Amino acid sequence: MTATSDPAERLALVLTEGGLQRMTARVLAALLFTEQETMTAGEIADALTISSGSVSTALKSLTGIGLIERVPAPGSRREHFRIREGAWATLMSAQNAVVTVMRDAAEQGIAATGPDTPAGRRLAEMRDFYDYLWREMPALIDRWRADRAASR
């Protein structure tokens, strides 16, 4: 399957709808669908027929959030990239910062509207949901890692 296959492009569209920038989503899909262990920025640009600048921006973003990593490639002067082992758990761990921000925003909203108002009650549900995620996410990620290790 190639990086520009229909399933790869569909995944990129889903990722875009989920909030990723379009080119970042396409680069991530290319790295997920490639049959190679790693890809260079040039290979990604060629596979997707996009500019090297777009690839560079996407690679920086994906590296920054921990989904991909640079890897050494003996005999090559170019940087090689691949999906990081445990990338999805890393991403969800990083999302804990988002959970905290959402929880804090709800708490500030409750303080502004009052806890016994309709808005305050809706915001309390939001706060409670993000509190629950904050408490449960680490254990969920640990269980996933343990299950994955046991199945190898």
MODELLER restraints for C-alpha pairs under 7 A, 6 or more apart:
rsr = mdl.restraints
at = mdl.atoms
rsr.add(forms.Gaussian(group=physical.xy_distance, feature=features.Distance(at['CA:1:A'], at['CA:33:A']), mean=6.49, stdev=0.5))
rsr.add(forms.Gaussian(group=physical.xy_distance, feature=features.Distance(at['CA:1:A'], at['CA:34:A']), mean=6.88, stdev=0.5))
rsr.add(forms.Gaussian(group=physical.xy_distance, feature=features.Distance(at['CA:1:A'], at['CA:35:A']), mean=7.00, stdev=0.5))
rsr.add(forms.Gaussian(group=physical.xy_distance, feature=features.Distance(at['CA:2:A'], at['CA:33:A']), mean=6.26, stdev=0.5))
rsr.add(forms.Gaussian(group=physical.xy_distance, feature=features.Distance(at['CA:2:A'], at['CA:34:A']), mean=5.82, stdev=0.5))
rsr.add(forms.Gaussian(group=physical.xy_distance, feature=features.Distance(at['CA:3:A'], at['CA:29:A']), mean=6.75, stdev=0.5))
rsr.add(forms.Gaussian(group=physical.xy_distance, feature=features.Distance(at['CA:3:A'], at['CA:30:A']), mean=4.20, stdev=0.5))
rsr.add(forms.Gaussian(group=physical.xy_distance, feature=features.Distance(at['CA:3:A'], at['CA:33:A']), mean=5.40, stdev=0.5))
rsr.add(forms.Gaussian(group=physical.xy_distance, feature=features.Distance(at['CA:3:A'], at['CA:34:A']), mean=5.63, stdev=0.5))
rsr.add(forms.Gaussian(group=physical.xy_distance, feature=features.Distance(at['CA:3:A'], at['CA:47:A']), mean=6.29, stdev=0.5))
rsr.add(forms.Gaussian(group=physical.xy_distance, feature=features.Distance(at['CA:4:A'], at['CA:47:A']), mean=6.56, stdev=0.5))
rsr.add(forms.Gaussian(group=physical.xy_distance, feature=features.Distance(at['CA:4:A'], at['CA:48:A']), mean=6.14, stdev=0.5))
rsr.add(forms.Gaussian(group=physical.xy_distance, feature=features.Distance(at['CA:8:A'], at['CA:29:A']), mean=5.43, stdev=0.5))
rsr.add(forms.Gaussian(group=physical.xy_distance, feature=features.Distance(at['CA:8:A'], at['CA:30:A']), mean=6.76, stdev=0.5))
rsr.add(forms.Gaussian(group=physical.xy_distance, feature=features.Distance(at['CA:8:A'], at['CA:33:A']), mean=6.43, stdev=0.5))
rsr.add(forms.Gaussian(group=physical.xy_distance, feature=features.Distance(at['CA:9:A'], at['CA:26:A']), mean=6.87, stdev=0.5))
rsr.add(forms.Gaussian(group=physical.xy_distance, feature=features.Distance(at['CA:11:A'], at['CA:29:A']), mean=6.47, stdev=0.5))
rsr.add(forms.Gaussian(group=physical.xy_distance, feature=features.Distance(at['CA:12:A'], at['CA:25:A']), mean=4.76, stdev=0.5))
rsr.add(forms.Gaussian(group=physical.xy_distance, feature=features.Distance(at['CA:12:A'], at['CA:26:A']), mean=4.96, stdev=0.5))
rsr.add(forms.Gaussian(group=physical.xy_distance, feature=features.Distance(at['CA:12:A'], at['CA:29:A']), mean=5.73, stdev=0.5))
rsr.add(forms.Gaussian(group=physical.xy_distance, feature=features.Distance(at['CA:15:A'], at['CA:25:A']), mean=5.68, stdev=0.5))
rsr.add(forms.Gaussian(group=physical.xy_distance, feature=features.Distance(at['CA:16:A'], at['CA:22:A']), mean=5.43, stdev=0.5))
rsr.add(forms.Gaussian(group=physical.xy_distance, feature=features.Distance(at['CA:16:A'], at['CA:25:A']), mean=5.99, stdev=0.5))
rsr.add(forms.Gaussian(group=physical.xy_distance, feature=features.Distance(at['CA:23:A'], at['CA:54:A']), mean=6.59, stdev=0.5))
rsr.add(forms.Gaussian(group=physical.xy_distance, feature=features.Distance(at['CA:23:A'], at['CA:58:A']), mean=6.40, stdev=0.5))
rsr.add(forms.Gaussian(group=physical.xy_distance, feature=features.Distance(at['CA:24:A'], at['CA:58:A']), mean=4.40, stdev=0.5))
rsr.add(forms.Gaussian(group=physical.xy_distance, feature=features.Distance(at['CA:27:A'], at['CA:44:A']), mean=6.88, stdev=0.5))
rsr.add(forms.Gaussian(group=physical.xy_distance, feature=features.Distance(at['CA:27:A'], at['CA:55:A']), mean=6.89, stdev=0.5))
rsr.add(forms.Gaussian(group=physical.xy_distance, feature=features.Distance(at['CA:27:A'], at['CA:58:A']), mean=6.63, stdev=0.5))
rsr.add(forms.Gaussian(group=physical.xy_distance, feature=features.Distance(at['CA:30:A'], at['CA:44:A']), mean=6.91, stdev=0.5))
rsr.add(forms.Gaussian(group=physical.xy_distance, feature=features.Distance(at['CA:31:A'], at['CA:82:A']), mean=6.28, stdev=0.5))
rsr.add(forms.Gaussian(group=physical.xy_distance, feature=features.Distance(at['CA:31:A'], at['CA:83:A']), mean=6.44, stdev=0.5))
rsr.add(forms.Gaussian(group=physical.xy_distance, feature=features.Distance(at['CA:32:A'], at['CA:83:A']), mean=6.83, stdev=0.5))
rsr.add(forms.Gaussian(group=physical.xy_distance, feature=features.Distance(at['CA:37:A'], at['CA:82:A']), mean=6.80, stdev=0.5))
rsr.add(forms.Gaussian(group=physical.xy_distance, feature=features.Distance(at['CA:38:A'], at['CA:80:A']), mean=5.74, stdev=0.5))
rsr.add(forms.Gaussian(group=physical.xy_distance, feature=features.Distance(at['CA:38:A'], at['CA:81:A']), mean=5.26, stdev=0.5))
rsr.add(forms.Gaussian(group=physical.xy_distance, feature=features.Distance(at['CA:38:A'], at['CA:82:A']), mean=4.88, stdev=0.5))
rsr.add(forms.Gaussian(group=physical.xy_distance, feature=features.Distance(at['CA:39:A'], at['CA:80:A']), mean=5.30, stdev=0.5))
rsr.add(forms.Gaussian(group=physical.xy_distance, feature=features.Distance(at['CA:39:A'], at['CA:81:A']), mean=5.36, stdev=0.5))
rsr.add(forms.Gaussian(group=physical.xy_distance, feature=features.Distance(at['CA:39:A'], at['CA:82:A']), mean=6.63, stdev=0.5))
rsr.add(forms.Gaussian(group=physical.xy_distance, feature=features.Distance(at['CA:40:A'], at['CA:78:A']), mean=6.63, stdev=0.5))
rsr.add(forms.Gaussian(group=physical.xy_distance, feature=features.Distance(at['CA:40:A'], at['CA:79:A']), mean=5.88, stdev=0.5))
rsr.add(forms.Gaussian(group=physical.xy_distance, feature=features.Distance(at['CA:40:A'], at['CA:80:A']), mean=4.58, stdev=0.5))
rsr.add(forms.Gaussian(group=physical.xy_distance, feature=features.Distance(at['CA:40:A'], at['CA:81:A']), mean=6.14, stdev=0.5))
rsr.add(forms.Gaussian(group=physical.xy_distance, feature=features.Distance(at['CA:41:A'], at['CA:52:A']), mean=7.00, stdev=0.5))
rsr.add(forms.Gaussian(group=physical.xy_distance, feature=features.Distance(at['CA:41:A'], at['CA:55:A']), mean=6.27, stdev=0.5))
rsr.add(forms.Gaussian(group=physical.xy_distance, feature=features.Distance(at['CA:41:A'], at['CA:56:A']), mean=6.96, stdev=0.5))
rsr.add(forms.Gaussian(group=physical.xy_distance, feature=features.Distance(at['CA:42:A'], at['CA:52:A']), mean=6.80, stdev=0.5))
rsr.add(forms.Gaussian(group=physical.xy_distance, feature=features.Distance(at['CA:45:A'], at['CA:51:A']), mean=6.00, stdev=0.5))
rsr.add(forms.Gaussian(group=physical.xy_distance, feature=features.Distance(at['CA:45:A'], at['CA:52:A']), mean=5.80, stdev=0.5))
rsr.add(forms.Gaussian(group=physical.xy_distance, feature=features.Distance(at['CA:45:A'], at['CA:55:A']), mean=6.21, stdev=0.5))
rsr.add(forms.Gaussian(group=physical.xy_distance, feature=features.Distance(at['CA:62:A'], at['CA:68:A']), mean=5.73, stdev=0.5))
rsr.add(forms.Gaussian(group=physical.xy_distance, feature=features.Distance(at['CA:63:A'], at['CA:69:A']), mean=5.74, stdev=0.5))
rsr.add(forms.Gaussian(group=physical.xy_distance, feature=features.Distance(at['CA:65:A'], at['CA:91:A']), mean=6.67, stdev=0.5))
rsr.add(forms.Gaussian(group=physical.xy_distance, feature=features.Distance(at['CA:66:A'], at['CA:87:A']), mean=6.41, stdev=0.5))
rsr.add(forms.Gaussian(group=physical.xy_distance, feature=features.Distance(at['CA:66:A'], at['CA:90:A']), mean=6.43, stdev=0.5))
rsr.add(forms.Gaussian(group=physical.xy_distance, feature=features.Distance(at['CA:66:A'], at['CA:91:A']), mean=6.44, stdev=0.5))
rsr.add(forms.Gaussian(group=physical.xy_distance, feature=features.Distance(at['CA:67:A'], at['CA:83:A']), mean=6.00, stdev=0.5))
rsr.add(forms.Gaussian(group=physical.xy_distance, feature=features.Distance(at['CA:67:A'], at['CA:84:A']), mean=5.63, stdev=0.5))
rsr.add(forms.Gaussian(group=physical.xy_distance, feature=features.Distance(at['CA:67:A'], at['CA:87:A']), mean=4.78, stdev=0.5))
rsr.add(forms.Gaussian(group=physical.xy_distance, feature=features.Distance(at['CA:67:A'], at['CA:91:A']), mean=6.68, stdev=0.5))
rsr.add(forms.Gaussian(group=physical.xy_distance, feature=features.Distance(at['CA:68:A'], at['CA:81:A']), mean=6.62, stdev=0.5))
rsr.add(forms.Gaussian(group=physical.xy_distance, feature=features.Distance(at['CA:68:A'], at['CA:82:A']), mean=5.49, stdev=0.5))
rsr.add(forms.Gaussian(group=physical.xy_distance, feature=features.Distance(at['CA:68:A'], at['CA:83:A']), mean=4.35, stdev=0.5))
rsr.add(forms.Gaussian(group=physical.xy_distance, feature=features.Distance(at['CA:68:A'], at['CA:84:A']), mean=4.74, stdev=0.5))
rsr.add(forms.Gaussian(group=physical.xy_distance, feature=features.Distance(at['CA:69:A'], at['CA:81:A']), mean=5.55, stdev=0.5))
rsr.add(forms.Gaussian(group=physical.xy_distance, feature=features.Distance(at['CA:69:A'], at['CA:82:A']), mean=5.71, stdev=0.5))
rsr.add(forms.Gaussian(group=physical.xy_distance, feature=features.Distance(at['CA:69:A'], at['CA:83:A']), mean=6.44, stdev=0.5))
rsr.add(forms.Gaussian(group=physical.xy_distance, feature=features.Distance(at['CA:69:A'], at['CA:84:A']), mean=5.64, stdev=0.5))
rsr.add(forms.Gaussian(group=physical.xy_distance, feature=features.Distance(at['CA:70:A'], at['CA:79:A']), mean=6.56, stdev=0.5))
rsr.add(forms.Gaussian(group=physical.xy_distance, feature=features.Distance(at['CA:70:A'], at['CA:80:A']), mean=5.61, stdev=0.5))
rsr.add(forms.Gaussian(group=physical.xy_distance, feature=features.Distance(at['CA:70:A'], at['CA:81:A']), mean=4.60, stdev=0.5))
rsr.add(forms.Gaussian(group=physical.xy_distance, feature=features.Distance(at['CA:70:A'], at['CA:82:A']), mean=6.79, stdev=0.5))
rsr.add(forms.Gaussian(group=physical.xy_distance, feature=features.Distance(at['CA:71:A'], at['CA:80:A']), mean=5.46, stdev=0.5))
rsr.add(forms.Gaussian(group=physical.xy_distance, feature=features.Distance(at['CA:71:A'], at['CA:81:A']), mean=5.86, stdev=0.5))
rsr.add(forms.Gaussian(group=physical.xy_distance, feature=features.Distance(at['CA:72:A'], at['CA:80:A']), mean=6.65, stdev=0.5))
rsr.add(forms.Gaussian(group=physical.xy_distance, feature=features.Distance(at['CA:73:A'], at['CA:80:A']), mean=6.59, stdev=0.5))
rsr.add(forms.Gaussian(group=physical.xy_distance, feature=features.Distance(at['CA:89:A'], at['CA:141:A']), mean=6.11, stdev=0.5))
rsr.add(forms.Gaussian(group=physical.xy_distance, feature=features.Distance(at['CA:96:A'], at['CA:134:A']), mean=6.64, stdev=0.5))
rsr.add(forms.Gaussian(group=physical.xy_distance, feature=features.Distance(at['CA:99:A'], at['CA:130:A']), mean=5.76, stdev=0.5))
rsr.add(forms.Gaussian(group=physical.xy_distance, feature=features.Distance(at['CA:99:A'], at['CA:134:A']), mean=6.60, stdev=0.5))
rsr.add(forms.Gaussian(group=physical.xy_distance, feature=features.Distance(at['CA:102:A'], at['CA:130:A']), mean=6.96, stdev=0.5))
rsr.add(forms.Gaussian(group=physical.xy_distance, feature=features.Distance(at['CA:103:A'], at['CA:127:A']), mean=4.81, stdev=0.5))
rsr.add(forms.Gaussian(group=physical.xy_distance, feature=features.Distance(at['CA:103:A'], at['CA:130:A']), mean=5.43, stdev=0.5))
rsr.add(forms.Gaussian(group=physical.xy_distance, feature=features.Distance(at['CA:103:A'], at['CA:131:A']), mean=6.72, stdev=0.5))
rsr.add(forms.Gaussian(group=physical.xy_distance, feature=features.Distance(at['CA:106:A'], at['CA:123:A']), mean=5.21, stdev=0.5))
rsr.add(forms.Gaussian(group=physical.xy_distance, feature=features.Distance(at['CA:106:A'], at['CA:124:A']), mean=6.81, stdev=0.5))
rsr.add(forms.Gaussian(group=physical.xy_distance, feature=features.Distance(at['CA:106:A'], at['CA:126:A']), mean=6.30, stdev=0.5))
rsr.add(forms.Gaussian(group=physical.xy_distance, feature=features.Distance(at['CA:106:A'], at['CA:127:A']), mean=5.28, stdev=0.5))
rsr.add(forms.Gaussian(group=physical.xy_distance, feature=features.Distance(at['CA:107:A'], at['CA:127:A']), mean=6.37, stdev=0.5))
rsr.add(forms.Gaussian(group=physical.xy_distance, feature=features.Distance(at['CA:109:A'], at['CA:123:A']), mean=6.59, stdev=0.5))
rsr.add(forms.Gaussian(group=physical.xy_distance, feature=features.Distance(at['CA:110:A'], at['CA:120:A']), mean=4.79, stdev=0.5))
rsr.add(forms.Gaussian(group=physical.xy_distance, feature=features.Distance(at['CA:110:A'], at['CA:123:A']), mean=6.07, stdev=0.5))
rsr.add(forms.Gaussian(group=physical.xy_distance, feature=features.Distance(at['CA:110:A'], at['CA:124:A']), mean=6.78, stdev=0.5))
rsr.add(forms.Gaussian(group=physical.xy_distance, feature=features.Distance(at['CA:113:A'], at['CA:119:A']), mean=6.52, stdev=0.5))
rsr.add(forms.Gaussian(group=physical.xy_distance, feature=features.Distance(at['CA:113:A'], at['CA:120:A']), mean=5.66, stdev=0.5))
rsr.add(forms.Gaussian(group=physical.xy_distance, feature=features.Distance(at['CA:114:A'], at['CA:120:A']), mean=5.49, stdev=0.5))
rsr.add(forms.Gaussian(group=physical.xy_distance, feature=features.Distance(at['CA:115:A'], at['CA:121:A']), mean=6.12, stdev=0.5))
